[in-house]
Amino acid sequence: MTNEQTAIRTTYFSIAGNACLAVIKGLAGFFGNSYALIADAIESTTDIFASFLVLFGLKYSSRPADKNHPYGHGRAEPLVTFIVVGFLITSATIIAYESIKNIRTPHELPKVWTLFILIPLILWKEVSFRLVMRKAKETNSSSLKADAWHHRSDAITSIAALFGISIALFFGKGYETADDWAALFASGLILYNSYKIFRPALGEIMDEHLYDDLVADIRKVSLTVEGVMATEKCFIRKAGIQFHVDLHAKVESTISVRQGHEIAHRLKDTLRNDIPQLGHVLIHIEPNE
């Protein structure tokens, strides 16, 4: 299975899981008098739309290069990540606004049984985060990482709801707003996670150098190619789940142009064979003097 297929299948998993959780949390929050759970349901609902965006981004970015996009369509993925972050910020803002409104409005205590709904949901979201994050690292997908952090932020929201409901139930009348304060706290955590998702995607769009380990692998593999005596400059740009490479390789200064050309092709083929995540590889031949 290719990285693209793995990432797409993982996104389908996120969509199905978030849809089920949004319904469960929404019903439990409504009938259990818990705004923290309703806020949690809002978070899961935005996650569904965000996952659909991730799915679109993955499918679009996996399109092959064409005349107008010689480097492929990979940059669509971080752009989708920005939109996903926008969904997170929007949901955090809605949750914060509704929390403040509910803090100022007297309401009933949450129902005890809502705690028993929350505990398995928290465990499930943490498992989902770890699974999706592992797949994101395997496929080098920034948008899939954003999707994974959606699961983690959802788990955080649920933990906040658990604490808020527990405090409200334990202390009783007069502490009904603990549930709402928990939702407000969760909105702040969601905003923090939004930044953690946004920052790497911005670095990708700006061609920020973040790939020292990959550069080391490229240099190591390059020296196994016959005729390559050393490597010099090595620039890497990430686009989607692929890395485009510009590499300067040093060869014997007395060889012919044809021989240098052949070495460059061998080097390119070897790199792409040994490091599958590489996309476009440009080799610049220099004399070793």
N, C-alpha and C positions, 0 to 999 in steps of 0.2 A: 504494500500500500504506500502511495506517495505521501509526502508531507502535506500537500494540498488536500488530499482525500482524508487524511487523519484529522486535520484542522476542521474541515467541514463537518465530519461526523461528530466531533467533539462539540461543535456549535449546536447541532441538532439536539444533543444531550442536554445542553444548557437551556434551550428553548422549552423542551418538554418538562424539565424539572421546574423551571421558573413558573410555567403556566399552572402546574399543579399547586405549587406553594402559594401563588398569589390568591387562588381560590380558597385554599384552606385558611390562610391568614386573614383574608377579608371577612369570611364568614365567622371565624372565631373572634375577631376583633369587634364585629358588629353585635353579635349575640352575647359576647362576654364583656361588653362595656370597656374595652381597652383600646385607647387611641394609639398606644405604642404598637399594638398588633396591626391596626389599620395602617399606620405609617409603614410598618414592615411590609404590608401587602402592596402599598404604593411603590415601595422600593422594588419588590419582585415584579410588579407590572412593568415598570420602566426597564427592568432587566430583560423582559421579553422583547421589547422593541429594540433595545440595544443589541441583543443577540442576533436579531434579524439583520440589523445593520452590519454586524460583524460577518454574518454569513454572506451578505451581498459583497462586502469588501474582499473577503477571501476568494469568492468566485470570480470577481472582476479582476483582482490582482493576479490571479493565476493564468489569465489570458496570455498567449504567446506574444512575442514582440511583433510589431508590424511597421509599415512605412512611417507612420506618424509617431510611433512609440518604439524606437529602436532598442531601448533598454527594458521593454516590457511595461506592464501596468502595475508593478508592485507598489508604487507610491500611493495608490488608492487606499492601501491598508492603514497607514498612519493617519490619513485624512479621515477615514471612518472612525479611527480611534478618537480623534478630536470631537466628532459628533457624539460618540458614546460618552465621553467626558461631559459633554453638554447635557445629556440625559441625566447623568449622575448629579450634576450641579442643580438642575431643575428639580429633581426629586428631593434633594436635600433642602432646597428653598421652600418647597411646598410643605415638607414635613415640619420645618422650623416654624413657618407661619401658622400652620394648624395647631402645633404644640403650644405656641404662645397664646393663641386664641382660646384653647381649651384650659390652659392654666388659669385664665381669668374668668372661666365659666364653671360654676359648680356642677358636678356630675357624680354619678354613682361609682362605687368601688368596682374594680374589675372582678370577674368571676374567678373562683379558685381553679376551676378546670382549665383555664387558659394556660396555666403553668405547664400542665401535662401535654398541651399542644406544642408549646415552645421548645421543650427540651429535645425531642427527636428532630425537630426542624433545624435546630442549631447544629446538631451532629451531622445531619445530612448536608447542610450548606458548607460545613468545613471539609467534609469528604469531597464534595463537588469542587471546592476551591483547589484542593490538592491535586485532584485528578486533572482538571482543566489546566492548571499551572504546569503540571508535568508535561502535558501534551504541547503547551505553548513553548516550553523550552526545547522540546524535541524538534518542533517545526520552525523555531525562530520567528514565531508570529507575535507581533506587538499587539494586534487587535485581539488575539486570543488571550494574551496576558491581561488585557483590559477586561475581557469577559470573565477571566478567573477572579480578578479583583472585585467584580460585581458580586460574585458568590461570597467573597470574604466580607465585603461591606454589608451584605445581606445578613451574614452570620453575626456581625457586630451589632446591627440594628436589633436582631432577635435577642442577643445577650443583654443589650440595654433594656429591652422590653421586659425580659425576665427579671432583672433587678428592680425595675420600676414597679412591676406588678407585685413582686414579693414584698417590697417595702410598703406599698399601699395596703396589702392584705394583712401584713404583720402588725402594723401600727393602727390600722383601722381608720375610723372617721377622722377627717381632718388631713389625711395624707393621700386623698384621692389623686392629687396632682402629681404624685411621684411618678406615676405612669407617663404623664405628659412631659415631665422633666427628662425622663429617660429617652423619650423620642427626640427631644431637643438636643440632648447630648449626642445621640446617634447621628443626627444631621451634621453635626460638626465633624464627626469621624468620617462620614461619607465625603465631605468636602476635602478632608486631608487625603483620603484615598484617591480622590479625583486628581489631585496634584501629582501623586505618585504614578498615576497612569499617564498623565499628560506629559510629564518631563521626558521620559525616554522617547515618546513618539515625536516630540519637538526636536530632540537630538537627531532622530532619523531623518526628518525632513530637512534639517540644516546641515546634513552630512557631518555631524560631529563624530570625532574619532573615539570609539568606545570598544575597539576590537583588538586589543593587544594580544590576546591568546590566539585569535585567528591569524593574525600577522605572523606570530611565531610558528604556527603550523604550516603556513604557506612557505615561509623561508626554509623550514626543515624539509618539506616535500621537494622543493625546488632543487635542493642540493643533491637529490637522488637522481636527477635527470642528467644523462651523459652530455657533457659540453658546458653545463652551467657551473661556473667557478665560484660565483658569489651572487648575492642579491643586494640591491641598493634600496631605492624608494619603493614603498608599498602603500598604496592608498586604497581604502575600502569604503564603499557606499552600500548601505542596506536599502533594499527595495522589496517590500513584502517579506517573503520568507527566504529570499535569495540575497547573496552578497556579490556585488560587482567589484572587480579587482583591477587596479592598474599597477603593474609590477615592472621594475627595472632589473634586468638580469645581466650579469657580466659574463662575457665569453672570451676565449682566446682572441687577441687582437689581429692575428695574422690569417684567420679563416676568411673564406669568401662570403659574399652577401647571401648566396644560396644556402650555405651551411648554417649561417646565423638564422636564416628564415626557418630552416628545418628544426633547429634547436628550439626556436620560439614556439613552433607548433607542437613539438614533443612536450615542452614544458606546460603549455596550455592544456593539452589533453590529459597529462598526468595529474595536474592540479584538479581538474574537473572530475576526474575519475576517483582520486583519493579523498577529495573533500566535496561531497555531493551537493552541499548547500551553496556552492559557488555558481553564479550565473555568468554574466559577461566577463571574460578575462582578457585584458589587453597587455601584451608583453612588449616592452621596449628593450631592445638589445644594445648593450654598451660594451666597449672594449675594456678588457681587464689590463690596466697599465700600472 
